[in-house]
């Protein structure tokens, strides 16, 4: 089994904890897929947790959908902050 296939299978299992609809959920899943695959790659940060990746993904998609309440499995990811933290 190839490393890439293993990574894809691993991320697909994590994505089972993020619903795929309604529409903005798909945007969240797309951002999560991209960031998680990168984190697992050769030059990625393999120490990033699923929660950290989800927080980054939410920071990417929330500005486009400020009134949408994104859903995810809190038992799997843990509680994520409502709004992204702004760096000063």
Buried (B, 14 or more C-beta within 10 A) or exposed (E): EEEEEEBBEEBEEBBEBBBEEEEBBBBBBBBBBBBBBEBBEEEBEEEBEBBBBBBBBBBBBBEEBEEBEBBBBEEEBEEBEEEBEEEE
